[in-house]
Amino acid sequence: MQPQGLERAKVAAARSYEVRANWKLVWENNRECWHCTVNHPQYVRANYDNAPIDDPALKREIEAQVRARSAHVEPDGLAIDHQAAGLVRFPSPGCWWSINRTPLVSGWVSESMDGRPVAPLMGAYRTRDVGTLRMRTMPNFWNHSSGDHSVSTRLAPAGPQKTLVQVQWLVHEDAVEGKDYTLDALLPFWQLTSEQDWDLCARNQAGVSSSAFTPGPYSTKREYNVIRYTEWYLREIALELTRLET
């Protein structure tokens, strides 16, 4: 995290949302990308999260991207440590946080609408080609950081079928709006992706609330992180019940 310079970054913008879904559904939505191909046209242009995980040609493409980006970041002590298609697997159920750096697709140096920079380099970075730094903390926070900006999302339960969400965009502490960046270029990638997810979560909530809903199994091939989240949640509930009993 240190090279990103988050501790001294400037909050360029913040957007608050009231999502008509339980916070657990919102978190589960973020922990899989099975839905990305159809629902996130901007996001899938930049990332490999939704890519076929058994495609040999794609595997070679990702490996080439990792080698190319590693040449840029290794002199600064950084590493592209997620080198496969699909989301990085969350650690063991007992772990409440995860962090990794993953490559963007060829030609993209930022999670922006066209892959081009939208702000000055953050922190201690000396090159823009650093992939994306990704952080998650159970059970209500995630962050995607490109070399030039960072986007954090925080969930707060507001009832059994409502979640309050705050999304923040961070840039270099000295960046000046209108000179070094514009909100029109900085916001759309994650604003669109986020709002697409909120709509999906509301639809999911309506579905599971239906008397016709029947639970089914998660996909171990595509929803492994949702499984890990569920394991973590059940473990925490059990620990809390034990604490209360004693």
Steps between C-alpha positions, in 0.01 A plus 500: 500500500778743587596611144136601435528787750146457628575643843555843345270478197232752415133402483400628157137388519257289700163354411249354746240239412207328666484150355181299535679182603646337810868581548590131476358486147695813406823346628432170323443688174846655531667166571421341163524615141278242334257784437761739358496409131136596454463765769832692503600587141747765618663286766562191285685704239767577759519185713541124484263428792228355278731321258474124428729345758588193290594673173867423409527797263367736766738353754792586270364853450475560873847359560637736234325794666641400837854480361468838329361676807740331737790652306359842589413443865773269630764778520267669751461185708150419368364177355210388283402213726169394344586335171184318393154563358215543744498667839784432740393241754431640845716354777379248758164554672677633809660789310312831489711684242666445163725707272659436161622668183361377168564599136264701285440393142744603230488872424341599832694681771202618705148388585349778291255495212774479235787364709695823487610701807244726665721660767865544603688201641427434866742440784846374412419353158742582221311323222133475412518137397449354850181298447237534772556470871195331654405492866206344681410481867221284634219572502439841351788665310689472172738719305641505146806718449657587166827688481319831466190463721338283763134407555368377836156356573355458850175327595287574807194288587185713522240228555425146385451614140696824477869591479662842510803521272767766470740504204804730516748596227850593618779673309847638572492746788619789281273431203274791405155443355461657157875510451636154585175305477130541426213316662356429156802278428573377852156377611319311220685165507424417862183705525343300218633169629374573851154611393466197274572284805249679721228425245603134490499480880150648521377244248674225696332615821161491332575149377609351833206672673254321271303206640605313185872533578690175554867519609752317287875423517772747413733429211838384630646606165369858495363582845783372717533835673130508582546159662796633699294800610213277615746281693650808663158641590378175656826466691469854640138442602598177677783677685268779605238256627768318699617830648145593603442159658812531710 
